[in-house]
Amino acid sequence: MSRSVRIIGAPSDYGANRRGVDMGPSAIRYAGLADQIASTGARTTDAGDLAVPRAEERDPDRERPASGRAKFLRETREVAEELADEVADSIADGDLPLALGGDHSIAIGSLVGSARDAEVGAIWFDAHGDFNTPETSPSGNVHGMPLAAALGKDGFADMEWANATGLREENVALVGLRSLDADERADIRDSEMTAFTMSDIDERGLLTVVDEAIDIASRGVEGVHVSLDLDWLDPNEAPGVGTPVRGGVTYREAHAALERLADRDRADGVLRSLELVEVNPILDERNQTAEMAAELAASALGKRIL
């Protein structure tokens, strides 16, 4: 029986300084996402976009954490709660939820929804650790905090809406790190998460790292949430992202990683939920980053040359 994929747009740009990622879901769809998914043999349902008010219409400090700063916290909570329900409903209906961002703060909702009634792991393909908290973040931008939020770190422990109760640090693998804040770096080292930097990929080989990441994320759980930030790729490959960092993976490496994920999913059924985030059409060139996102989604879902 072919897989059924439910596309859920989350056009939020509350988590970042730069505007534009709210247009990401439309850009990815325009880049042929539905056709790419259909080429894998999967059925597609598009649930449309969540209703997300424009950031310019909101006060970023209307709701504050107990300490530190997290901008647009109220709005981030509203998006996360709605997305969590959509993701959980998709899984309950037998569909694989594919969330389209928007900035990476939407991952709070994706993780909470995926982990609502199950123990899950997470693979984080990203240049950044996303493990800041309101107390440690230099900017207060929540797109740098979703993993900390989902794991209930520091002040997030009191924000029940943000906690993915079925997710544990030992089932989280970060792949491709190359840009961390000082406090974030120390917190990742002190955590039970496994972090693979680009240096690890250079030294050990991409597929070795991806295999180990899948093993870690899938050990003893019911499925794995995969979060793909397009800034994981080198800016020469994916220029349309808000926080580009040189030295990322290539086009071919990215596809190889997602193809390996699909192989493991075909064998063991590991993939539970998927998201693509941080596509910014304003900064893109001929929509090539959105096209990359659509193609990589297809690779994760099993698209092959032969």
C-alpha positions, 0 to 999 in steps of 0.5 A: 500500500502506498504512503499517504502524505499530508502537507501542512503549511506553517507560514510563520516568521515570528522566530527570526529577524528577517522577514520572508520565510512566511512565503516559504510554504508557497514557494515550495509548493510552487516548486513542484512539491506535489509532483515530486511526492507523487513521483515516489508513489505516495498519495498527497493531501494538502491541508493548506496553511495555518492562519498566521497573522503578520508579525508587523501586526503583533507586539513581539513582547506581549507575552514574556518568559519568566526570565530572559527574552523570547520574541513573539512568544504568544504568537509562537505558542499559538502556531505551535499549538495549532500545528501540533494538533494538525500533526497529531491528527495526520498521524492518527489518520495514518498519514505522514505529516509534512510541515512546511515552514516558515522559520524553525520555531514551527518545529516546536509544534511538529515535535509536540504533535509527533510525540503526543502519543508516542516515544519518538526520536529526532534527526536535526539536519541544520547548521545550527544547534537550535538549543538556546533558551530565553536565558541564553539566546543572544537575540531572543529569536525563537527559531534558535530555541525549538529543540530546547523548548521541546526538551523542556530545558530551563525556562521552557520546563514551565511551558507545557505547550512547548514540551514534546513529552515523548522525546528524550535527549538520548534520541536526538541527533544533530547532523551538520553543525557549524555555527553555535553560540557559546552557551549553546555549545556548552549546553549541547556538550553537557546534554545527552544529545549526539551532535555531528559537526561538518568536521565529523562528516568530513572525517567519517563520511556522510553516510556513516554519520547519517546511519549512526544518527538514524540508529540513535534517533530510532533506538527504542522509539515508535518513530523519528521526526526529521527536521530539515533546515535548508541552511544545512546546505551550503549557501552556494547550493541554497541561497534562499535562507535567512541565516546562511553559513558557509561550509555546508553539505552539497546538493548531492550529499543532501540527496544521499543523506535523505535517500539513506533515510528512505532506505532505512524507512523502507526497511524499518518504518522509522519515519514518523513526521517530516518538516522543511523550514527556513526557505526565504524566497526574498533571498533566493535565486530563481526559487532554487532553494524551494526547488531543493526543498521539494526535491529533498522531500521526495528523496526522503520519501523514497524517490530513486533514479532506478 
